[in-house]
Amino acid sequence: MKLICILLATTLIARGAASDPGKVAIEFLEKVRLGKLDLTPGADTALSAQTADDKKLEIATRLQRMGRELGSDPLELGAIKLDENFAGVIIRKVGGFDPSRFQVFSIALVKTGEQWSPAPVPASFENAGAGYAIALRKRLETLENWMLREQVIDLEKIREAALDRMRQRIQTRLPLAEMKSLTATEVEKRFIKACELRDLPTTLGLLGGLSTDLPDDWAARLKAADAAIPAGSPAKQPWNLMTSPDVLRVVVNHEEDKNRGLFSIACLDPASNDTRSSLPRMEIVHFELSKSDNGLWQIDPPDTFLQDTAEESDEDLDADLLNEFSARLRVMHPATPQMDAGAIYQSFLASLKAKNLPSLLQLTQLDAEQEGALKAIALAAQTWWAFHTPSTVRYAMPLAFEEDETSAIGLVNFFSPQDPEKSDFRTLYFEKSKDGWLWTPEPTPASRVKFKEQITADTKRWSNKWQERLLTESFALKDIVEQSPPTKEDAQKVVEAWLIATRAGDVKCALQLTARLNDPDGGAIVLRNLGHEIISTRRSTNTSDFRGIYQGKIWTAVGLKIDQGGKTSFPLYPILQTPQGPRVLIEVDLFASRGREFLNKTALERLRKSANPAAADDLLHLFDEFEKEIESLKKR
């Protein structure tokens, strides 16, 4: 026993060393996963300098395929076998719950001096410059055979242990004792919530993962849930109906007897389209309930949830259940009428920005008739989704408001910075009942006639003035005079706030952080550049990779590195002190990137003409400093 402890301690010390073969093997696979492995001889692998080019290409192709197989699951160290300056290392990929996704990789390593290096071909010393002596080749062949054999054995072991491992992980979120106490209705509610939260352990427990004998189709349940529930990417249909935070879900039916049950959920997906109209689609999904052999209620999903492709439900069959949708929705999310017309108008505009659709539905008037109520809900979802679809950014810009004793209208421009010269005027109708004011997605013919002339007049009045109204959020510069520049700390704070606002698509907040030149064309340029910034920032992988802050006589400029879709750009944001505080002059867009020379020069010339030469020269000096810094960075 004493000898075993000594050997174990020695192994742990070796694994913590800088030249530890296990650590080197995992680092090798991480680089393969990220596509950042350098196959140059003497770099990240033990690739021999004598390796032919066609063989290098073959190895690179094989490693690219392995990188795709690695996916994003975590890696853990398995067995290690040493033979003097050679080693075989077993690495496991066991993320998730589905054993069919488990993989085991064998990595051969060569030691030169005190440094271990991975062979470029997995489970082989091929092209690693190991030598050709017969005795050495036999030793290496023995080690390669061990890696291949151990890879198979280890995979069998971790798959056999997967069930116990899964049940232990489930019980960290859903203890067996708690599961035994749940009623069918409670299991139903927990399942809906677990799907919404992307809580895979709880979801698997409710699908039968804690039963003594797993359901007959457990492999299909596990595979489907393991692919759909974890956060990180949208689930495919029909799982998306249960997991998407944008989908509105209402239980419209529940029935049960002693050992069986059924519940139905009406789902409204704002991102979908009904084949018969342009409105979002409503769909019913059904789940059965049953008791397992150890008395646990469990969810039995329909076949469509266990298949790779889903079939659409029979809408006629579910028509009666859809009629329950609006009434039960109103119970879940009661209406919140406002006491006056102005309040409902402001609440409506605020609810468009809210992350959840129910906030808007609580301000929506639902018709007493089912057909009218369902249409109002669909119209509300469509309006809300216009502000939350990932592909588009919109800002509800209020322009005009009119009211009388029983009804009111608001003219709003659904402005998109991605198309800054285009207006999208919408008229919102509000009506008063005995309980207060609510938004009416489908106004009555009388309301349309009542406000027709007013709408025409307001639309005409704002057609050529809405941009001017929008730009009042940006500070208008009369001139740029020599003054103390913003501190570096203040300049960085402004740019950080700017990045947060543009990433969120918050047009109003972003404009409030800007200043604009006294130039007739300046406003259009501000809105156009704002659109570019929002698109760029939302696509970038980070928001605060600051590369330098430069202070001049008038300006403080902040340089960033932005990664967008595999391309890197280096913008410099000029910050100017104004009576309202430091502001970004977004009109002057400068980038330390190749191909931007002409556009940079044009931006500085605009500044020179619209402001003064001193301001342009001061900013040019800061931009030169930034460019030198970036060039130095690229050479490192």
KOLKOL-391774 format. One record per atom (N, C-alpha, C): residue in one letter; x, y, z. Coordinates in steps of 0.2 Angstrom, whole numbers, plus 5000, padded with zeros to 4 digits. Layout:
aXYZ
...
REM end
This chain:
m500449945000
m500050005000
m500450065000
k501050065004
k501450125004
k501750134997
l501950084994
l502250094987
l501750124982
i501150104983
i500650124978
i500550204980
c500550224986
c500450294988
c501050334985
i501650304985
i502250344983
i502150354975
l501950294972
l501850304964
l501350354962
l500750354966
l500250394965
l500450464966
a500850484971
a501050554972
a501550574967
t502050524965
t502450534959
t502150554953
t501550514951
t501150534945
t500850604946
l500550614951
l500250684952
l500750744951
i501350734954
i501850784953
i502050794946
a502150734942
a502350734935
a501750764931
r501150754933
r500650784929
r500550864930
g500850884935
g500850954936
g501450994933
a501950954931
a502550984928
a502351014921
a502851064919
a502751104913
a502751054907
s503150994908
s503250954902
s502750894903
d502250894907
d501750844908
d501450824901
p501550754899
p501250734893
p500550734892
g500150724898
g499450734898
g499250804896
k499550854899
k499350924898
k499550944891
v500050914888
v500250934881
v499750904877
a499550844878
a499050814874
a498350844873
i498150874879
i497550914879
i497650974876
e498151014877
e498351074873
e498351064866
f498651004864
f498650994857
f497950984854
l497450954857
l496750944855
l496451004855
e496551054860
e496251114860
e496451154854
k497051154852
k497251194846
k496951164840
v496851094840
v496551064834
v495851084834
r495451084839
r494751104840
r494651184837
l495151224839
l495051294837
l495351314830
g495651264827
g495951274820
g496551314821
k496951314826
k497551354827
k498151314828
l498151254826
l498751214826
l499251234821
d499851244823
d500451264818
d500851194816
l500751174810
l501051114808
l501751124805
t502051184806
t502751194804
t503151154809
p503651114806
p504151074810
p504451114815
g504451094821
g504751124827
g504251174830
a503651174828
a503151224831
a502751184836
d502051174834
d501651144839
d501651064840
t501951034835
t502050964835
t502750934834
a502850864834
a503450834832
a503550824825
l503150854821
l503150844813
l503850844811
s504050794807
s504750794805
s504850844799
a505450874799
a505550924793
a505650884787
q505750814787
q505750784780
q505050764777
t504550774781
t503850754778
t503750794772
a503550754767
a503350784760
a502750824761
d502650874756
d502150924756
d501450884755
d501350834751
d500750804750
d500550764757
k501050744760
k500850704767
k500650764772
k500950824772
k500750874776
k500050894775
l499850894769
l499150914767
l498650864769
e498850794769
e498450744771
e498350744779
i498950764782
i498850764790
i498450824792
a498550884788
a498150944790
a497350924789
t497250894783
t496550874782
t496250834787
r496650784789
r496350734795
r496250774801
l496750824803
l496650854809
l496050904809
q495950934803
q495350974802
q494650934804
r494650874801
r494050824802
r494050814810
m494650804813
m494650784820
m494350844824
g494550904822
g494350974825
g493550974825
r493250954820
r492550954819
r492250904824
e492550844824
e492250794829
e492350814836
l492850854838
l492950874845
l492350924847
g492050954843
g491451004845
g491651054850
s491251064855
s491351104860
s491351074867
d491251004867
d491250974874
d491950974877
p491950974884
p492550974888
p492950914887
l493650914888
l494050864887
l494350844894
e494450774895
e494750754902
e495250704900
l495750704905
l496350654904
l496150584906
g496350534902
g496250464904
g496950434906
a497150374903
a497750334905
a498350364901
i498950354904
i499550374901
i500050324901
k500350304896
k500850254896
k501550284893
l502050274897
l502650304896
l503150244894
d503650264889
d504150224887
d504750264885
e505150284891
e505650324890
e505450394887
n505750404881
n505550474878
n504950464873
f504550414874
f503950414870
f503350404875
a502750424873
a502150414877
a501550404873
g501050374876
g500350374873
g499850394878
v499450444876
v498950474881
v498250464878
i497850444883
i497150444881
i496750504884
i496350534879
i495950594881
i495250574879
r494750594884
r494050584883
r493650644882
k493150634878
k492650694877
k492050664879
v491850684885
v491250654888
v490650714890
g490750764887
g490250824888
g489550794886
g488950824890
g488350804888
g488150744891
f487550714890
f487250654893
f487250594888
d487250604882
d487150554877
d487750514876
p487750454878
p488450414877
p488650404870
s488150414865
s488350404858
s488850464856
r488850514860
r489250574858
r489950564861
f490050524866
f490650514869
f491150494864
q491750514865
q492350494861
q492950494865
v493450444862
v494050444865
v494650444860
f495150484862
f495650504857
f496350474860
s496750454856
s497450434858
s497950474854
i498350504859
i498850554856
i499550524858
a499950514853
a500650494854
a501150554855
l501550544859
l502050604861
l502750584861
v503150634859
v503950624858
v504250674863
k504750654867
k505050694871
k505750714869
t505950774868
t506550804866
t506850844872
g507350824875
g507650864881
g507150854886
e506850904889
e506350904894
e505650924891
q505550924885
q504950954882
q504550894878
w503950884880
w503550834876
w503150874870
s503150834864
s502850864859
s502350814856
p501750824854
p501250774851
p501450764844
a501450694842
a501550674835
a500950704831
p501050714825
p500550754821
p499950704819
v500050634819
v499550594817
v499350554824
p498650564825
p498450534832
p498550454832
a498750434838
a498850364839
a499350334835
s499850374833
s500350344829
s501050394829
f501550364829
f502250404828
f502450414821
e501950404817
e502150414810
e502350494808
n502850504804
n503050574803
n503250614809
a503450574814
a503650614820
a504450614821
g504850584816
g505550584816
g505750534822
a505450484823
a505650444829
a506150394827
g506350384821
g506950344819
g506650274816
y507150234814
y506950174810
y507250114813
a507650114818
a507950054821
a507450004823
i507649944821
i507149884822
i506849884829
a507349884834
a507149884841
a506649944843
l506849994841
l506450054842
l505750054839
r505750024833
r505050024830
r504649974833
k504949914836
k504549864840
k504249904846
r504649944849
r504349974855
r503850024854
l503950064848
l503350104846
l502750074844
e502850014841
e502249974838
e501849954844
t502249934850
t501949904856
t501449964859
l501750024859
l501450084862
l500850104857
e500950094851
e500350114846
e499750064847
n499950004848
n499449954849
n499049964856
w499449984861
w499149994867
w498650054867
m498850104863
m498450164862
m497750144859
l497850104853
l497250084850
l496750044854
r497049994858
r496649944862
r496349984868
e496750034871
e496550064877
e495950114875
q495950144868
q495450184866
q494850154866
v494750084863
v494150054863
v493950034870
i494350004874
i494149984881
i493950044885
d494250104885
d494050164888
d493350184886
l493250184880
l492650204877
l492050164880
e492150094880
e491650054883
e491550064890
k492050084894
k492050094901
k491650154903
i491750214899
i491450274900
i490650274898
r490550234893
r489850224891
r489450184896
e489750134899
e489450084904
e489350124910
a489750174912
a489650214918
a489250274916
a488950284910
a488650344908
a487950344912
l487550294913
l486950294916
l486950314924
d487450284927
d487550304934
d487750384935
r488150404930
r488450474930
r487850514928
m487350494924
m486850534922
m486350544928
r486150494931
r485750494937
r485950534942
q486650534944
q486950574949
q486850644947
r486950664941
r486950734939
r486150754939
i485750714937
i485050734937
i484850754944
q485050714949
q484850714956
q485150784959
t485650804956
t485850874959
t485350924958
r484950924953
r484450974951
r483750944953
l483650884953
l482950854954
l483050794959
p483050794965
p483150734969
p482650684969
l482750624969
l482350574968
l481750574973
a481850594979
a481350604984
a480850654982
e481150714979
e480650764977
e480250744971
m480550704967
m480250684961
m479650634963
k479750594968
k479250554970
k478550584973
s478750644975
s478150684978
s477750724973
l477950734967
l477650774962
l477050744959
t476550784958
t475950764955
t475950764948
a475550744944
a475550744936
a475550824934
t475150864937
t475150934936
t475750964937
e476050954943
e476750984945
e477250954940
v477250894938
v477750874933
v477650914926
e477050924924
e476950954918
e477251024919
k477151064924
k477351134925
k478151134926
r478451084929
r479151084930
r479451064923
f479151024919
f479451014912
f479451074908
i478851114908
i478851174904
i479351224906
k479451224913
k479951274915
k480651254914
a480751184915
a481451164913
a481651174906
c481151164901
c481351174894
c481451254893
e481051294896
e481151364895
e481851384898
l482051354904
l482751374907
l483351334904
r483151294899
r483751254896
r484051204901
d483651184906
d483951144912
d483851064910
l484451044907
l484450974904
l484350924909
p484750924915
p484650874920
p483950864922
t483550924924
t482950914926
t482450894920
t482550914914
t482150884909
t482250814908
l482850784908
l482950714908
l482650674913
g482650704919
g482350674925
g481550664924
l481250714921
l480550724920
l480350674914
l480850664909
l480750614904
l480850544906
g480950534912
g481050464914
g481750444916
g482150484917
g482850474918
g483050444925
l482550454930
l482550424937
l482150364938
s481850334932
s481450274933
s481950214934
t481750164938
t482150104939
t482350074932
d481750064928
d481850034921
d481750094917
l482250114913
l482150174908
l481650154903
p481250204900
p480750194895
p481150164889
d480650124885
d480950084880
d481250124875
d481050184874
d481350234869
d481850284872
w482150264877
w482550304881
w483150334877
a483450294873
a484050314869
a483750374864
a483150374861
a482950424857
a482750484861
r482450474867
r482350534871
r482950574873
l483450534876
l484050564878
l484450594872
k484450564866
k484850604861
k484450664859
a483750664858
a483450724856
a483450774861
a483450764868
a483450814873
a484150844873
d484650794873
d485350814873
d485550864868
a485250854862
a485350904856
a484950964857
a484350964860
a483951024860
a483951074866
i484051044872
i484051084878
i484651124879
p485251104879
p485751144881
p485751214878
a485951264882
a486051334879
a486551334874
g486551384870
g487151404865
g486851404858
s486351374856
s486151374849
s485351364849
p484951394845
p484251374844
p484151304843
a483651284846
a483351214845
a482951204839
k482951154836
k482551134830
k481851124832
q481351134827
q480651124828
q480651044829
p480151024834
p479651064838
p479951084844
w480551064846
w480851084853
w480951154853
n481051194848
n481051264849
n480451294852
l479851264851
l479251284854
l479251284861
m479651234864
m479651224871
m480251264874
t480751284870
t481351314873
t481451384872
s481251414866
s481351484864
s481051534869
p481451584871
p481151634876
p480651674873
d480651674866
d480151714862
d479451684861
v479451624862
v478751584861
v478351594867
l477651604865
l477151614870
l476851544871
r476851514877
r476551454879
r476051454884
v475451424882
v474851424886
v474551354886
v474551324892
v474251254893
v473451264892
v473251224887
v472551234885
v472151174887
n472451114889
n472151054891
n472551014896
h472250984901
h472550934905
h472050884907
e472150824907
e471750774909
e472150714912
e471950674917
e472250624919
e471850574923
d472050514923
d471750464928
d472250434933
k472150374935
k472650354940
k473350344938
n473450314932
n474150304930
n474350334923
r473850374920
r473950404913
r473750474913
g474050514908
g473750584908
g473950614901
l473750674900
l473850704894
l473850784895
f474250824892
f474150894892
f474350924886
s474050974884
s474151014877
s474351084879
i474851104875
i475151174875
i475051214868
a474651264869
a474651314863
a475251354863
c475551354857
c476251394856
c476151444851
l476351504852
l476351554847
l477051584846
d477351564841
d478051584839
d478051654835
p478251704838
p478251774834
p478651764828
a479151724828
a479651724822
a479351684816
s478751644817
s478551604812
s478051634808
n477851604802
n477251634798
n476751574797
d476151594797
d475651554795
d475551544788
t475451484785
t475451474778
t474951514774
r474351524778
r473851564775
r473751634776
s474251664780
s474251734781
s475051754783
s475151814784
s475751844786
s475851844793
l475351824797
l475351824804
l475751764807
p476051774813
p476351714816
p475951654817
r476251604817
r475851534817
r475751514824
m475151494826
m474951454832
m474951384831
e475251344836
e475251274835
e475151244842
i474851184842
i474751144848
i475251084848
v475551074854
v475951014855
v475650974861
h475650914860
h475350864865
h475850824868
f475850814875
f476250764879
f475850724883
e476050654883
e475650614887
e476050604894
l475750584899
l476050574905
l475850494907
s476350464911
s476250404913
s476650394919
k476550334923
k476850324929
k477350264928
s477950274930
s478550224929
s478450164934
d478850114933
d478850064937
d478950074945
n479350134946
n479450144953
n478950204955
g478350214952
g477850264954
g477950334952
l478450354948
l478550414946
l478150444940
w477850504940
w477550524934
w478150544929
q478050534923
q478550554918
q478250584912
i478550624908
i478350644902
i478450604896
d477950584892
d478050544886
d477950584880
p478550614877
p478450654871
p478250624865
p477950654861
p477650624854
p478250614850
d478150574845
d478750554840
d479050604837
t478650664836
t478950724832
t479550754836
f479550744843
f480050764847
f480650724847
l480650664844
l481150614844
l481450604837
q481150634832
q481450634826
q481850694824
d482250684818
d482650734816
d482250784812
t481750764809
t481350814805
t480650804808
a480250864809
a479650864812
a479050884807
e478550854808
e477950864804
e477450914807
e477150954803
e476751004806
e476050974809
s475851004814
s475250974817
s474650984813
d474050944814
d473450954810
d473051014814
e473051074810
e472751124813
e471951124814
d471651084810
d470951074811
d470751034817
l471250984818
l471150934824
l471150974830
d471651024830
d471751064836
d471351134837
a470851144832
a470451204832
a470151214839
d469851164842
d469451174848
d469951194853
l470551174854
l470951184859
l471251254858
l471351284852
l471551354851
l471051404853
n470451384853
n469851424856
n469951444863
e470351394867
e470451404874
e471051454875
f471451464870
f472051504870
f471951574873
s471551614870
s471551684872
s471251694879
a470751654881
a470451654888
a470951634893
r471351584892
r471851554897
r472451604897
l472651634891
l473151684891
l472951744895
r472351764895
r472151824899
r472151804907
v472051744908
v472151724915
v472851724918
m473351704913
m474051704915
m474351774915
h474051814910
h474351884910
h473751934909
p473451954915
p472951994915
p473052064912
a472552094909
a472552154906
a472752214911
t473152264909
t473352314914
t473152384910
p472452394910
p472252464907
p472552524910
q472752574907
q473052634909
q472452684910
m472552734915
m472052784917
m471952834912
d472452854908
d472352904903
d472752884896
a472552914891
a472752894884
a473552904884
g473752964887
g474552974886
g474952924890
a474652894895
a474952844899
a475052774895
i474452754891
i474452694887
i474952704881
y474952764879
y475452774873
y476152764875
q476352794881
q477052784883
q477152714886
s476652684889
s476752614891
s476852564885
f476452584880
f476552544874
f477252544871
l477552604870
l478152614867
l478752584871
a478652584878
a479152554882
a479052474882
s478452444881
s478352374880
s478652344874
l478752384869
l479052364863
l479752344864
k480152384869
k480852364870
k480852314875
a480352294879
a480352234884
a480552174881
k480952134885
k481152064882
k480552014881
n480052024885
n479551974885
n478852004881
l478551954877
l477951974874
l477351984878
p477251954884
p476751964888
p476652034890
s477152074891
s477152144893
s476752184888
l476752164882
l476352204877
l475652174877
l475552114878
l474952084878
l474452104883
q474752124889
q474452154894
q474152224893
l474452254888
l474152324886
l473652314880
t473552254878
t473152244871
t472452224873
q471952254869
q471252244870
q471152174866
l470852124869
l470652064866
l469952064865
d469752044858
d469052044857
d468651994861
a468051994862
a467651944866
a467551884862
e467551894855
e467451834851
e468151804850
q468251734850
q468851694849
q469251714843
e468951724837
e469351734831
e469651804831
g469251854834
g469551914834
g470051924840
a470051884845
a470551884850
a471151854848
l471051794844
l471651764842
l472051804837
k471651844833
k472051884828
k472351944831
a472051974837
a472352024840
a473052004843
i473051944846
i473651914849
i474151904844
a473951884838
a474451874833
a474751934830
l474351984830
l474552054828
l475052084833
a474852074839
a475352104844
a475952064844
a475952004843
a476651964843
a477051984837
q476651994831
q477052024825
q477352084826
t476952134829
t477252204831
t477852194835
w477752154841
w478352154846
w478952124842
w478852074838
w479452034835
w479752084830
a479452134827
a479852174823
a480352214827
f480352214833
f480852254837
f481352204841
h481252134840
h481652084843
h481952034838
t481752034832
t482051994827
t482852004827
p483251954828
p483951964828
p484251994822
s483951994816
s484252024810
s484052094809
t483652124813
t483452194812
t483452234818
v483652294818
v483652334824
v483152394823
r482652404827
r482152454826
r482052504832
y481852564831
y481752614836
y481052644835
a480652634840
a479952664839
a479952744841
m479952784836
m480052854837
m479352894836
p479152914842
p478552944842
p478553014839
l477953024835
l477953094831
l477353134832
a476753104833
a476153144834
a475653094838
f475253134842
f474753104846
f474153144847
e473553104846
e472953144846
e472453104850
e471953134854
e471453094858
e470853134858
d470353094860
d469653124862
d469453084868
e468853084869
e468553054876
e468652974876
t468552944870
t468552874870
t469052834866
s469452874862
s469952844857
s470552894856
a471052864854
a471652904853
a472152864847
i472552904844
i473052874840
i473752904841
g474252864839
g474952894839
g475252874833
l475552924830
l475952914824
l476652894826
v476952844824
v477652814826
v478052794820
n478652814820
n479052794814
n479452734817
f479352674814
f479752614816
f480452624812
f480852664815
f481552674812
f482052624812
s482352604807
s482852554807
s483552584805
p484052584809
p484752614807
p485052574802
q484852514800
q485052484794
q484852504788
d484352554788
d484052584782
d483852654784
p484452694786
p484252764789
p483952814785
e483852804779
e483552854775
e482752844774
k482552784776
k481852764775
k481452764781
s480852794780
s480352804786
s479852744785
d479652724791
d479152664791
d478552694796
f478152734794
f477652764798
f477052714800
r476952704806
r476352664809
r475852704813
t475252694812
t474752724816
t474452674822
l474552694828
l474352654834
l473652674836
y473152634837
y472552654839
y472452624847
f472152674851
f471952654858
f471252674859
e470952624863
e470252634865
e470152634872
k469652674875
k469452674882
k468852634883
s468852594888
s468352554891
s468152574898
k467752544901
k467552564908
k468152554913
d468652504911
d469152494915
d469852534914
g469852564908
g470352614906
g470552604899
w471152624897
w471452624890
w471852564889
l471752534882
l472152484880
l472252494872
w472852464870
w472952464863
w472552414859
t472352444853
t471852404849
t472252384842
p472552324842
p472852304835
p472452314829
e471752294830
e471352294824
e470752344826
p470952414824
p470452464826
p469752454822
t469252484825
t468552474822
t468552524816
p468052514811
p468052554806
p467852624808
a467452634813
a467352704815
a467952744818
s468352704821
s469052744823
s469452764817
r469452714812
r469852734806
r469552794802
v468952794802
v468552854799
v468752924803
k468652914809
k468652974814
k469353004813
f469952964813
f470552994813
f470952994806
k470552984801
k470852974794
k471153044792
e470853094792
e471153164790
e471753184794
q471653164801
q472253184805
q472853144804
i472753084802
i473353034801
i473653064794
t473253084789
t473553104783
t473953164784
a473653214788
a474053274789
a474653264793
d474653224798
d475253204802
d475753174798
t475553124794
t476053094790
t476353144785
k476053184782
k476253234777
k476753284781
r476553304787
r476953354791
r477653324793
w477653254794
w478253224797
w478753194791
s478453184785
s478853154780
s479553174779
n479653244779
n480253274778
n480553294784
k480253284790
k480553314796
k480753264801
w480653194800
w480753144805
w481453144807
q481953144802
q482653144803
q482853194808
e482653254806
e482853314810
e482553304818
r481953274819
r481753264825
r482153204829
l482353154825
l482753104828
l483453134830
l483753174826
l484453204827
l484453254833
t483853264836
t483953314842
t484253274848
e484253214847
e484553174853
e485353184853
s485653204847
s486353214846
s486553284847
f487053304851
f487253374852
f487553404846
a487153464844
a487453494838
a487953544839
l488553534836
l489153584837
l489053644833
k489153704835
k489153764831
k489853774829
d490353754833
d491053754831
d491453714835
i492053704833
i492553664837
i493153714839
v493153724845
v493653774847
v494153734852
e494753764852
e495253734856
e495053744864
q495053684867
q494853684874
q495153614877
s495153604883
s495453554886
s495053484884
p495453434882
p495153374879
p494853334885
p494353284884
p494153244889
p494653204892
t494653184899
t495153144902
t495153074898
k495653034899
k495652974896
k495152924899
e495052934906
e494552894909
e493852904906
d493652974906
d493052994903
d492952964896
a493452974892
a493352954885
a493252874884
q493552834889
q493452764888
q492752754891
k492552784896
k491852774898
k491352784893
v491452844889
v490952854883
v490952804878
v491552774876
v491552724871
v491252664874
e491452644880
e491152584883
e490352584883
a490052644885
a489352654884
a489152654877
w489452684872
w489352674865
w489252604863
l489752564865
l489752494863
l489152454866
i489052474872
i488452434875
i487752454871
a487752524870
a487152544866
a487052514859
t487552514856
t487552494849
t487452414849
r487752384853
r487652304853
r486952294855
a486652334860
a485952324861
a485452354856
g485652384851
g485252414846
g484852474849
d485152504854
d484752564857
d484952624854
v484552644849
v484652704845
v484652764848
k484152774853
k484152844856
k484752854861
c484952794865
c485452804869
c486152814865
a486252784860
a486852794856
a486852864853
l486352894851
l486352964848
l486453014854
q486252994860
q486353044865
q487153044867
l487452994865
l488252994866
l488653024861
t488253054856
t488653084850
t488553154850
a489053184846
a489053254844
a489053254836
r488753314833
r488753314826
r488953384823
l489253384817
l489553444815
l489053484812
n489153554812
n488753604809
n488753594801
d488453544798
d488553534791
d487853504789
p487553534783
p486953514781
p486853434779
d487453404778
d487453334776
d487653294782
g487753324788
g488053284794
g487553244797
g486853264797
g486353214800
g486353154797
a486353154790
a486253094786
a486853044787
i487453074788
i488053034789
i488053004796
v487853044801
v487753014808
v487352954808
l486752964805
l486252904805
l486552844801
r486852854795
r487152804791
r487752774795
n488152814798
n488752784802
n488452744808
l487952764811
l487652734817
l487452664815
g487052664809
g486852594806
g487452544805
h488052574802
h488652534802
h488852504808
e488852554813
e489152534820
e488752484823
i488052484823
i487652444826
i487752374823
i487752364816
i487852304813
i488552274815
s489052314815
s489752294816
s489752264824
t489552304828
t489552294835
t489152224837
r488652224834
r488152164836
r488552094833
r488952104828
r489252044825
r489952024828
s490152074832
s490852064834
s490852014840
t491451984841
t491451934847
t491651964853
n491852034854
n491952064860
n491852134859
t491752174865
t491552244865
t492052294868
s492552264871
s493052314874
s493752294874
d493952274868
d494652264867
d495052324865
f495152364870
f495452434869
f496252424867
r496452464862
r497152464860
r497552524862
g497152574864
g497552634865
g497152694866
i497252744870
i496952804871
i497452864871
y497252904866
y497752954864
y497453024865
q497853064869
q497553134871
q497953194867
g497553234864
g497853294860
g497653354863
k497653414859
k497553474862
k496753484862
i496453454858
i495653464857
i495353394859
w495653344856
w495253274856
w495653224861
t495253184863
t495453114866
t495153064862
a495653024859
a495352974854
a495552904857
v495052854856
v495052794859
v495052734853
g495652694853
g495752644848
g495552584850
l495152544846
l494952474848
l495152424842
k495052364844
k495152304840
k494452274840
i494152264834
i493552224834
i493552174829
d493352114831
d493352054827
d492652044825
q492552034818
q491852024815
q491851974810
g491551924811
g491551874806
g492251844803
g492751844807
g493351824805
g493751874802
k493551934802
k493851994800
k494052044805
t494652074806
t494752114811
t494852184809
s494552234812
s494652304811
s494852344817
f495152404815
f495452444821
f495152514820
p494552524823
p494252594823
p494552644828
l494552704827
l494752754831
l494152804833
y493952804839
y493352854840
y493652914843
p493452974840
p493653044842
p493153064847
i493353084853
i492953104858
i493153184860
l492553224860
l492653294861
l492253314867
q492553364870
q492153394876
q491653444874
t490953434876
t490453474874
t490153504881
p489653554880
p489353574886
p488953524890
q488753464886
q488353414889
q488853354891
g489553364891
g489953314893
g490353284887
p490753234888
p491153204882
p490653174877
r490753174871
r490353144866
r490753124860
v490553064857
v490853034851
v490653074845
l491153094840
l491053124834
l491053064829
i490453034828
i490352974824
i490452984817
e490253054815
e490353074808
e491053054805
v491553064809
v492253054807
v492452984809
d492352944804
d492552874806
d493152854803
l493652834807
l494352824805
l494552754807
f494852714802
f495052644803
f495752634801
a496152604806
a496852594804
a496852524801
s496552524795
s496552464791
s496752474784
r497052424780
r497152434773
r496552444769
g496652484764
g496052494760
g495652554762
r495752584768
r495352634771
r495652704770
e496252704767
e496652774766
e496152824763
f495852814758
f495452864755
f494852884759
l494552834762
l493952854766
l494152894773
n494752874775
n495052914781
n495152984779
k495452994773
k495653064771
k495053104770
t494553074767
t493853104766
t493553124772
a493553084777
a493253104784
a493653164787
l494253164787
l494653214790
l494553284786
e494453274779
e494353334775
e493653364777
r493153324778
r492553354780
r492653384787
l492953364791
l493153394798
l493453464797
r493953464792
r494353524791
r493853574788
k493453554784
k492953604781
k492453624785
s492153584789
s491553594793
s491753624800
a492353614803
a492553644809
a493153694808
n493753664809
n494353714807
n494953664806
p495453694803
p496053654802
p496453624808
a496353664813
a496753644819
a496453584822
a495753574822
a495453514825
a495653454820
a495653464814
a495853414809
a496553394810
d496953434811
d497653424812
d497853384819
d497453404824
d497553374830
d497353304830
l496753294827
l496453224826
l496953184822
l497153204816
l497653174812
l498253144816
h498553194820
h499053174824
h498953114828
l498353114832
l498153054836
l498052994832
f497753004826
f497652944822
f498352914819
d498852954818
d499552934816
d499852894822
e499752914828
e499952874833
e499652804834
f498952804833
f498652744833
f498852694827
e498952724821
e499152674816
e499852644817
k500252684820
k500952654822
k500852604827
e500452614832
e500352564837
e500052494834
i499652504829
i499352444826
i499852404821
e500252444818
e500752414814
e501252374818
s501452404824
s501852374828
s501552314831
l500952314832
l500552254835
l500552194830
k500452214823
k500452164818
k501052124817
k501652164818
k502352134817
k502552084823
r502152094829
r502352044834
r502251974833
REM end
